[in-house]
C-alpha cells in the first residue's frame, strides 16, 4: 500500500517503521522543522535542553522490546528510578532518556524513512486515482491507499472535514491541557539536587529538570514546565511578562546562580484529558492514533502507532 503518515512524533514514526518493515510505501509529513514532536531537544549556546517530554517509563512487553533495541543502539539510557530523594531515588521503575536528549529517539526512528518536514497537511479528500488524497498547504498532493493521522484531535478533525468522515462526538469533545515551558541557562550549578528532576515541586511547576545533572548538557540549564493551571491562566499573557513571572517563581530552583539567557516555549495541545478506550480509531482506511488513544505518555503513543500500523498491515 501507499500510506501517508501525518505527524513525525513517536506514534507516527513507530507506525511508519512498522509499515516499511511490512513492505509498504510510506511517506511521513510533519509541519515542524525536524521529526520528534514532543520529543524535543534544543541547543542554547553551550547548553542542551529537553523542552518537551522529559523521560519515559516501560510497562508493556512489546514496547520493552523496542526500548531494548534503542538501548543497544546507544540511543537511550536509564536516567534514574524516581525523583523522590527521600527514598534514595529508587521506586523500582527506570526512567529513561535520550543519550543526548529526547530527540535522539526520533532521529533514530526516522532513519531510512521518507520524512518530509516543513510540510503542513492541509486537508484529506477522496482521490481521483487513489483512495485518498492529502493536500499540502503549498498546493501539492500526496495520493494514498491509507492515511494514519497522529496529530492532536483538534488538528485531525480539521483535516477530516473534507473527507466526509465524522468523528464520534465524545472524541470531538476531547480537551487538552496546555504547558508553558521556561528554559533557563545558568552560570553555575542550580539548586536542583540529584538526580536532576522534580515532579510537582510547588504550586507553579509540574516538572523541573536540570539538564546537566540529567546528563545531556555540558552547561547548567533548567527546563521548567508550568502546571496546567498556571499555563491556562497565563496563556495569553505577553511572552516577556510570563517569562519574568516564571523566572521569579523559579528562584528557589535557580539558587545562587545567575540566569545567562532564557526562553519561553508553549505547548498548546500538551496532554489529552480523556483517552479513547482503544489504541486507534479507524474509518475507511483512515486511522487516527497517538497519545489520545494509547495514553498521554510516550509509551502509550508508541503503542498506539504500532497498533495503527498493525491494523493496516492486516487489512
Steps between C-alpha positions, in 0.01 A plus 500: 500500500586865470461639849535859613568561867416846632721592792864404566466458875551169674164355385551593135861385485427167668210442262712588196788275604262208549328550164831528314609170655180348359599619153270800464584832333486762776536878506502690831412869497545744787461877529804529727859564400610157618337173605410439861195700602525515878824304482659840487856601587636853456851646500554839661866603481690220678189359665277214387144490632213256460198729486219254420487147639758465775518121542296185455430175681435148373214276607400313184706205368463605134623849575778352713630309197537826308660680792752217538604558137533873564722434800715256301533762224622765743190714453342465845636459851356482850478835676386396847241294687294781645526862605428469871835538676345392830481141374853500361377568148372147446137398458580205276407648162778633275448839342664506159632794297667555167879474532550850358140610547151368431521598134757219457210254504322676215818531293565129548149402392510735200803325351408333172157664485370755251434778753403836356526779754381859453202338328160606632212260433202711392210266420406140421252420223407205277752466218437485126753221439548380857291427806605821673685817416684718751530862400803691630478872577723580199238348268682173435326167564590151617297201383443225754323170547491570873582788733606493864430824686700542822464873566283620792127447453404864428750501214381158382141622492599798285673269252201267474233762429545450125525120525135441577589314819338591829676446828312372806352782707694401811825518302413848376459615860851395600678787671873548553705649779744774400860533611715811512868405518782718628853419384777661705877473452697569820856609573551236770331205667131527582326418828347183350636188669581162350369339287416832339122474480211628713135403453237750622747677730278802570180679398640625168702222340401146404856392413848647531809346345864597537627385162864490618425266789271307267804439284420666167648850542857618549367826648254537787155554351154462650179392329200613704152390396224714646202295617170499305332749735775760467534437126128553435482809719801662334466365145418840352743691722776665296812288456714757683264516797455125537875453468565750780237336719634148448858611560388653826320184609795286389725681749513218758620257231744743338660557839813714504553469125446780251279449195712559190214464254144372502221415257131415508351205310126435489328163446136578414387136477729345758295229670159353406264499798300199383630189328316301233455143633665338194856539369369657178183600318438423134254567224546411134881462507558815700645419842529740791773425754718674757500589866122557510460130425787316661539733794667839547839353582765411246441126540130533430557708189759253371266205553219687327717555194598134491137392533395730216769357274405145594139571407597623153748217447215253553232674292 
